[in-house]
Each structure stands twice: as structure tokens, then as C-alpha cells.
Amino acid sequence: MNKDKLYEKIISMVPVKSDEKKDFREVVSENLNQYLQFVKQLDVNERPDKWEEIKHRIKQLCEGINRAIKSEYSGMRHSAYTTIKNQLDGYKTLKTEIPGLALKENVFDVKRNTVAYRMRTIALEEQHKLKPKDMFHIPLDKRGLVLTQRYSVPGYPCLYLAHRVYGCWEEMGRPDFGTTMISKFEAQKDFKMLDLRVPSKDDWDTDMVRYMSFFPLVIASMVQVKNNKDTYKPEYLIPQLLTEWIISKNREDKVDGEILGIVYTSSQKNDDFAFPDDSFDNYAIPVLKPLDSKKYCKRLVDYFKLTSPTYYDLEVLRQGENFSVGSFDLKGYEQKEENIKFSHFGVMEKFLDAKELKMIDE
């Protein structure tokens, strides 16, 4: 198959659906095997240079992911982490230089002034009490509130942001929009993120080798949760090991590491709305100084300004009876950016654009 067909095949694999009759290990293994088969079918005239080495490296990564999951299931967490660490560090120490396989090339550059959003669900009677700092990561002195999430473990605060307000809403399981408080964040420095996004077609065409080489990690990190009520969710295993690797690297560097966190495509990705694909991009940023005596990680605080939290109904009331989002004719998938612009989510972003950005003041 040509590279366009290969792209269509692999993006159709994610998010990975859980199977009630199959174990998580089996689901991941089958999907990785399927992915390898797709890669092998790339037309000869479409294959990049050093194709055999690239295929071998992708196979190594798939095998490493399966070994890490097996180790975790055997109660050997350290062995699981070491396996993933070796896979990631291995890209940096390849004897053969293959463009697109180096770890340093699999990053997403977040530029100063980049905008993101954070959403919380709050009872109506508590909404007016919320301050900007309450929209940051869970305070370090309240670690007991930190539950397990896809890219973080219990007790270790992590700042979760989304590229769009809509992405926040999907990632939170589509809560009642009237119960949500939202703040806009703006980056104050450039930083890098480990890139686990599902690539756009333009990105794929520009750098196919890079996205092809790391896609096994995307597959293993986008398995939808089978049982949301379970305390332990194996679907979070690989994402949490990746976060641990980032925490370890930043600790070793003792200064701001090259990679601050992970940018990933939500496992809630769907086609229910005709919105841009990057609406599902999310950021997971673990605290950089977990032993700080302050409530909030000082180093992480320095990276962002944010607005006071607000909610949609309040902002509409403030606009008065003349409030209108304007007229718009929904034109389906050809007008994705227009669709989100005129939705509640896009209008909420406009409301937030008018608000002042400040650093957290403890």
C-alpha cells in the first residue's frame, strides 16, 4: 500500500477499543502485531532509506512494550520501567543514524504565548469561591487527593491542560457544561513535550519516519478503559511509565529538562462533532519539584500565566440581552474550524480571551 493508505490504516486503529472477552495484554499485543503488518505492506517505491533498520527498530519497540506489560503484570514494576527507559534512551544511542528515530526528534515544541485550557467541575454554590490557583495542579500538601490518571499516579500532582476547551470537556467525560469552571493558560517560556499525538496528514507527509517509528507508543497509550470503576487500570500502564521517564530525566538534569511533559491525543477522540483533529490534543506536565515546601511547584508556576476561572452561563449573563454568536451555517467536515468557533466551546474561548492573565499569587 502507498503511504497515504498506510496513514489511513494506522489512524483508524486509535483509540484502541477494549474487548470484554480479552485481557489488556492481548488487546495491546494484537494491535501492535496488526500495526507491524501494516508497516510491512508499505510499497517498495514509498519506503524511506534504511528501511530494514527502521522496521527492526519498530519491531524492537513493540516487543519492549509487550515485555514491560508482562513485567508489570508479574509485579515487577522496576523491570517494566527499565524496559521502557531502555527503549526511549535507545533512540538516542543508535549506532546507525536514521533521521526520525532519534529521541530528540520526537518532541513537540511549545512556544511562548501558546494557549491552553483547564476545566474543573464545581458545585454551583462553590463556583464563586474558586481562585486562579485552584485551577493549577493539586497542591503538594494535598497529595492525598491525587487519583490515578492516564499519565499520573496517585500522590504525584500533574498539571493537565488541553489545546481547546472542547478537549477539556471530552477528556473529563462530557460533564454538564453548566457545572464547569474554565481558565485559559498562556505559556511564558518555550518548552518541549514528548510527542504522542496522532499525526495530522500534513505531519505524516512531512515526517513519516518519525511518526511511524513512535506510533507503537501511541497505540499502547490510547487503549480505552474497560472498567472505569476499577482502582487499577492497566490501560494507564504505558502512559504512566512514560511520565516516570520524564520525571526521572528532569531529576537527573537538576534544571529544567529538555522535555517538560507529554502532549498526547485523547483516548476519547471521536467523530461526533465536526471539529479540528487537534481539538483532542492534551498536555500532561508532572510537577518538577515534588519536595517543595510551597503548595505549588515553583518551577512549574513560572511557566504559565492564567485567567481567573469562569463559566459559560455567567459570561452570557454579563453580555446582556444583545448577546449573540452570530449566524452560521454548519457545513460539516469541510468547515471544522468554523464549527468549533461558533460552538459553546469556541464562544467560551472568546470570553476567556478578554480576561487578564496573571501569575499565581500564593
Secondary structure, DSSP 4 states (H G I P E B T S, - for coil): --HHHHHHHHHTT-SBPP-TTS-HHHHHHHHHHHHHHHHHTS-GGGPPTTHHHHHHHHHHHHHHHHHHHHHHHTT-HHHHHHHHHHHHHHHHS-SS--TTTSGGGSEEEEPTT-EEEEEEE--GGGGGG--GGGGSSPPGGGGGG---BTTB-TTS-EEEEESSHHHHHHHTT---GGGEEEEEEEESS-EEEEEEPPPPHHHHHH-HHHHHHHHHHHHHH-BPPS-TT-S--GGGHHHHHHHHHHHHHHHHHSS--SEEEEEEE-TT--SSS---GGGGEEEEEE-S-TT-SSSS-HHHHTTEEEPPPB-HHHHHHHH-TT---------GGGGHHHHHHTSHHHHHHHHHHTSPPB----
